[in-house]
Amino acid sequence: MDELMDMITKDDSPSGISDAIKDALYAKSADKIGAHKDSVAASLFGSSEDDAEVDGVVADASARISGADENGTVEIETETEVEDEE
């Protein structure tokens, strides 16, 4: 900030002063954004606790679809064709 004040008092170019102001504002905003980045990501994409819950639900659904029982054993149904003799 002292550098900016020196630029103003020394009557530096307006574009240089403008660039210094922009740089200071970008630096402040980057710090504030960085401070909130983790909380925003967790709220948008869920936390690891949510992932564990989803994995459990997917595993249960997969077991039901595949026909597995509670022990994970899958029963396979087979059909045999019997030829009719005429």
C-alpha positions as CSV (number, residue, x, y, z in Angstrom):
1,M,0.0,0.0,0.0
2,D,2.9,2.3,0.7
3,E,4.1,1.7,-2.9
4,L,0.8,2.9,-4.2
5,M,0.9,6.1,-2.1
6,D,4.4,6.8,-3.3
7,M,3.3,6.4,-6.9
8,I,0.4,8.9,-6.3
9,T,2.6,11.5,-4.6
10,K,5.4,11.2,-7.2
11,D,2.8,11.8,-9.9
12,D,3.5,8.5,-11.7
13,S,1.5,7.6,-14.8
14,P,-2.2,6.9,-14.3
15,S,-2.0,3.6,-16.0
16,G,0.8,2.5,-13.6
17,I,-1.3,3.6,-10.6
18,S,-4.3,1.8,-12.0
19,D,-2.3,-1.4,-12.5
20,A,-1.0,-1.2,-8.9
21,I,-4.5,-0.8,-7.6
22,K,-5.7,-3.8,-9.7
23,D,-2.8,-5.9,-8.5
24,A,-3.6,-5.1,-4.8
25,L,-7.3,-5.9,-5.3
26,Y,-6.6,-9.2,-7.1
27,A,-4.2,-10.3,-4.3
28,K,-6.8,-9.5,-1.6
29,S,-9.6,-11.3,-3.5
30,A,-7.3,-14.4,-4.2
31,D,-6.7,-14.6,-0.4
32,K,-10.4,-14.5,0.4
33,I,-11.3,-17.0,-2.3
34,G,-8.6,-19.3,-1.1
35,A,-9.9,-19.2,2.4
36,H,-13.4,-20.3,1.3
37,K,-12.4,-22.8,-1.4
38,D,-12.5,-26.0,0.8
39,S,-15.8,-25.3,2.4
40,V,-17.4,-24.5,-1.0
41,A,-16.0,-27.7,-2.5
42,A,-17.3,-29.8,0.4
43,S,-20.8,-28.3,0.1
44,L,-21.0,-28.8,-3.7
45,F,-19.4,-32.2,-4.0
46,G,-20.1,-33.7,-0.6
47,S,-17.7,-34.9,2.0
48,S,-16.0,-38.3,2.4
49,E,-18.8,-39.3,4.8
50,D,-21.3,-38.9,1.9
51,D,-19.0,-41.0,-0.3
52,A,-19.0,-43.9,2.1
53,E,-22.8,-43.8,2.3
54,V,-23.2,-43.8,-1.4
55,D,-20.7,-46.7,-1.8
56,G,-22.8,-48.7,0.7
57,V,-26.0,-48.0,-1.2
58,V,-24.4,-48.9,-4.5
59,A,-23.0,-52.2,-3.1
60,D,-26.5,-53.2,-1.7
61,A,-28.2,-52.4,-5.0
62,S,-25.5,-54.3,-6.9
63,A,-26.0,-57.3,-4.7
64,R,-29.8,-57.2,-5.2
65,I,-29.4,-56.9,-9.0
66,S,-27.0,-59.8,-9.2
67,G,-29.1,-62.0,-7.1
68,A,-26.6,-62.3,-4.2
69,D,-27.9,-63.3,-0.8
70,E,-26.8,-61.7,2.5
71,N,-23.6,-63.7,2.5
72,G,-22.7,-62.6,-1.0
73,T,-23.5,-65.9,-2.6
74,V,-25.0,-65.7,-6.0
75,E,-27.5,-68.3,-7.1
76,I,-27.3,-69.3,-10.7
77,E,-30.4,-70.5,-12.4
78,T,-29.9,-72.9,-15.3
79,E,-32.4,-74.1,-17.7
80,T,-32.0,-77.4,-19.6
81,E,-33.7,-78.0,-22.9
82,V,-35.3,-81.3,-23.3
83,E,-35.9,-82.3,-26.9
84,D,-39.3,-83.7,-27.6
85,E,-39.2,-87.0,-29.5
86,E,-41.9,-87.3,-32.0
